[in-house]
């Protein structure tokens, strides 16, 4: 059984909560339903004015890009940015992809919680006189990583 490398989690960026100095960009999100029709994907989305836009693509990425471009081109009042959320028309496929997104979000939050807990432990334990080698051993990290954490 291979041991887990706990150092790798610190190679990922921290999740940064939105701040007061963040620039607000007007973004409108459109929801497209995508279905397989023959060898093509077809995306359908309603836009303002009761209009419907349909785009096709040979791949999921193509149809997502094509429908975003068609929506932007069809809009009378162009927002600074648009968001396009594409999801399968099939309920089972939609649920499966939603579960993937939910799991990834949970993993990102758990990784951030681990980074925060290690930082707290490293500061607390070294303040109590522990060496960086002992903190590293206790947290299963290298003493170099502990030193790096303490400098940040």
Secondary structure, 3 states (H helix, E strand, C coil): CCCCCHHHHHHCCCCCCCCCCCCCCCEEEEEEEEEEECCEEEEEEEECCCEEEEEEECCHHHHHHHHHHHHHHHCCCCCCEEEEEEEECCHHHHHHHHHHHHHHHHHHHHHHHHHHHHHHHHHHHHHCCCCHHHHHHHHCCCHHHHHHHHHC
